[in-house]
Amino acid sequence: MSKSSLTLPKILNKSIVACSRFFQIETLQLRFSNGEERDFERMKGSKQGAVLIVPFYDKDTLLLIREYAAGTHSYELGFPKGLIDPGETPLEAADRELKEEVGFGAKEYSVLKKVVMAPSYFSSEMTLFVANDLYPERLPGDEPEPLEVIKWPLSKADELLARDDFQESRCISALLLVLKDLAQNNDIN
Amino acid sequence: MSKSSLTLPKILNKSIVACSRFFQIETLQLRFSNGEERDFERMKGSKQGAVLIVPFYDKDTLLLIREYAAGTHSYELGFPKGLIDPGETPLEAADRELKEEVGFGAKEYSVLKKVVMAPSYFSSEMTLFVANDLYPERLPGDEPEPLEVIKWPLSKADELLARDDFQESRCISALLLVLKDLAQNNDIN
C-alpha cells in the first residue's frame, strides 16, 4: 500500500445543508492529496452510537424480534438493538435494550465486533454483543406496539438467512459471526 | 406469531421535511393497528439500489479496495460497490463497478443475498455478488483518486475481520457468507 493513498484529504470547508428532527446532512469540501477537489455529503448521526444484541435463550436457541421498519414499510425479523443514551456505556445500553425489547437481562455479555453501516456516508458505530445466561426482567420501552419475540433454533440458521424479512446487514453479520465462533469452538473441542 | 402484529400501520400522511443534493428525509405519520399514532422519519434513497462484489482473484485470494470514506473521514478496506445506474440491471452494475474500481471483469457472477442497511430508516437494497473467473478490463470511474487494490488471501480472513478498517457491515456480511458457502461445499466434497 502506497504512502500517498493513506494521506487523508484535507477538509477545506464543512457546513450543515439540511436537517430534520433526527438527521443532519453535512457537506464537506475536500482536497485530496493529488490536488483533486470534491464536495461530499454525509449524515451526522448519534455521537454515542448504537448496540445490537444476539441473545442466547439456551445454547441451541436465539431470540429474535419482529418489528415494524418505517424505511421499508414492512415487518422485519432481527436482533434487539437501539441507540446508546447519553451517559451510558455500550454494555449498559445493550442490557437496557434487551430488557426493553425482549424482556430479559443477561449475566454475560461479550463483544463480537464494532461495525458501521456505510462509512462513505455515516459515522455512527454499532457494537455487536452476544448475551448469555438470560433471566427474565422487563423494562418499559418506547415502542408503539408490543414487539413479537421469537425463539429461533440455531440449527435453522440457514432458513433464517434465506428469509426476505431477515435482511439487515448488521443482523446478518452478527448471526454469521456467532455461527463462525461456534464452528471454531467445536473444531477446538 | 399473532395476526395483529403483522397488520402494517396505516400511513396517514407523509411529507419531505429536508433534502440535499443526495438525500431526502421524509416524515411519516403512522397509525398502528392498536390505534397508537407516531411520527417516524426515514431517508428516501436511490430507487435502483446498489451492488457489492466479492471478487475472487483466484480460488484462494480475494480482491479488496482501500478507499476514502467521508462519513468516518478515514481510509477503509472493503469490497467494490456502487449504485445501480438508471436502466441497469444489478448484474450489469456489478460488472461495471468491478471494471471501474478494480480493473477486472468477471465471466461468472452469483448472488449471495440481498441486504438492507437499516430498514427502520432506509429502503435502499444492496445485492451482494460473488465474481469468479476474472479478466483484466478497466472502465474509467469517477473517483477523486486512484483506488488501491489489495490481494487478500482467504486463509487470512480472520485477520481481515479483526481489523478496525474493515468495519462495514455489508462487507462483513458478504465475506462471512462466502466463507460459509466455502465451508459447506468443503463438507459436501
Contacts between the chains, C-beta under 8 A, distances in Angstrom:
chain1	res1	chain2	res2	distance
A	1	B	66	6.6
A	1	B	148	5.8
A	1	B	150	6.9
A	2	B	148	6.9
A	5	B	66	6.5
A	5	B	75	7.2
A	5	B	145	7.1
A	5	B	146	7.6
A	5	B	148	4.8
A	6	B	75	5.9
A	8	B	68	7.2
A	8	B	73	6.6
A	8	B	74	7.3
A	8	B	75	7.2
A	9	B	68	6.1
A	9	B	144	7.7
A	11	B	73	7.3
A	17	B	20	4.7
A	17	B	21	7.8
A	18	B	18	4.0
A	18	B	19	6.0
A	18	B	20	4.5
A	18	B	23	7.1
A	18	B	25	7.1
A	19	B	18	6.0
A	20	B	17	4.7
A	20	B	18	4.5
A	20	B	25	4.5
A	20	B	27	7.1
A	20	B	41	5.8
A	21	B	17	7.8
A	21	B	27	7.8
A	21	B	41	6.1
A	22	B	25	7.9
A	22	B	41	4.7
A	23	B	18	7.1
A	23	B	23	7.8
A	23	B	25	5.3
A	23	B	41	6.7
A	23	B	43	7.1
A	25	B	18	7.0
A	25	B	20	4.5
A	25	B	22	7.9
A	25	B	23	5.2
A	25	B	25	7.8
A	27	B	20	7.1
A	27	B	21	7.8
A	28	B	70	5.7
A	30	B	70	7.2
A	30	B	144	7.5
A	32	B	68	7.4
A	32	B	144	4.8
A	32	B	145	4.8
A	33	B	145	7.1
A	34	B	144	7.7
A	34	B	145	5.1
A	36	B	144	4.3
A	36	B	145	6.1
A	37	B	144	7.9
A	38	B	144	4.7
A	40	B	70	3.9
A	41	B	20	5.8
A	41	B	21	6.1
A	41	B	22	4.7
A	41	B	23	6.6
A	41	B	70	7.7
A	42	B	70	4.8
A	42	B	71	4.7
A	43	B	23	7.0
A	43	B	71	7.1
A	66	B	1	6.7
A	66	B	5	6.5
A	67	B	120	7.9
A	68	B	8	7.2
A	68	B	9	6.1
A	68	B	32	7.4
A	69	B	119	3.6
A	69	B	120	4.8
A	70	B	28	5.7
A	70	B	30	7.2
A	70	B	40	3.9
A	70	B	41	7.7
A	70	B	42	4.8
A	70	B	120	6.0
A	70	B	121	7.1
A	71	B	42	4.7
A	71	B	43	7.1
A	71	B	116	7.4
A	71	B	118	6.7
A	71	B	119	4.9
A	71	B	120	5.6
A	71	B	121	4.8
A	71	B	122	4.4
A	71	B	123	4.9
A	72	B	116	6.5
A	72	B	119	4.4
A	72	B	122	7.9
A	72	B	123	5.2
A	73	B	8	6.7
A	73	B	11	7.3
A	73	B	123	7.9
A	74	B	8	7.3
A	74	B	119	7.0
A	75	B	5	7.2
A	75	B	6	5.9
A	75	B	8	7.2
A	76	B	119	5.0
A	113	B	161	7.1
A	113	B	167	7.7
A	113	B	172	7.2
A	114	B	164	7.8
A	114	B	167	6.3
A	115	B	167	5.5
A	115	B	168	7.1
A	115	B	169	4.3
A	115	B	172	6.3
A	116	B	71	7.3
A	116	B	72	6.5
A	116	B	167	5.1
A	116	B	168	5.8
A	116	B	169	7.0
A	117	B	117	4.7
A	117	B	118	6.0
A	117	B	168	7.4
A	117	B	169	6.2
A	117	B	170	7.9
A	118	B	71	6.7
A	118	B	117	6.0
A	118	B	168	6.5
A	118	B	170	7.3
A	119	B	69	3.6
A	119	B	71	4.9
A	119	B	72	4.4
A	119	B	74	7.0
A	119	B	76	5.0
A	119	B	167	7.0
A	119	B	168	5.7
A	120	B	67	7.9
A	120	B	69	4.8
A	120	B	70	6.0
A	120	B	71	5.6
A	121	B	70	7.1
A	121	B	71	4.8
A	122	B	71	4.5
A	122	B	72	8.0
A	123	B	71	4.9
A	123	B	72	5.2
A	123	B	73	7.8
A	125	B	167	7.8
A	126	B	169	7.6
A	144	B	9	7.7
A	144	B	30	7.5
A	144	B	32	4.9
A	144	B	34	7.7
A	144	B	36	4.3
A	144	B	37	7.9
A	144	B	38	4.7
A	145	B	5	7.1
A	145	B	32	4.8
A	145	B	33	7.1
A	145	B	34	5.1
A	145	B	36	6.1
A	146	B	5	7.6
A	148	B	1	5.8
A	148	B	2	6.9
A	148	B	5	4.8
A	150	B	1	7.0
A	161	B	113	7.1
A	161	B	177	7.8
A	164	B	114	7.9
A	167	B	113	7.7
A	167	B	114	6.4
A	167	B	115	5.5
A	167	B	116	5.1
A	167	B	119	7.0
A	167	B	125	7.9
A	168	B	115	7.1
A	168	B	116	5.8
A	168	B	117	7.4
A	168	B	118	6.4
A	168	B	119	5.7
A	169	B	115	4.3
A	169	B	116	7.0
A	169	B	117	6.2
A	169	B	126	7.6
A	169	B	169	4.3
A	169	B	170	4.5
A	169	B	172	7.7
A	169	B	173	4.6
A	170	B	117	7.9
A	170	B	118	7.3
A	170	B	169	4.4
A	172	B	113	7.2
A	172	B	115	6.3
A	172	B	169	7.7
A	172	B	173	4.4
A	172	B	176	7.8
A	172	B	177	7.7
A	173	B	169	4.6
A	173	B	172	4.3
A	173	B	173	4.9
A	173	B	176	6.7
A	176	B	172	7.8
A	176	B	173	6.7
A	176	B	176	3.6
A	176	B	177	6.8
A	176	B	180	6.5
A	177	B	161	7.8
A	177	B	172	7.7
A	177	B	176	6.8
A	179	B	180	7.2
A	180	B	176	6.5
A	180	B	179	7.2
A	180	B	180	7.8
A	183	B	183	7.2
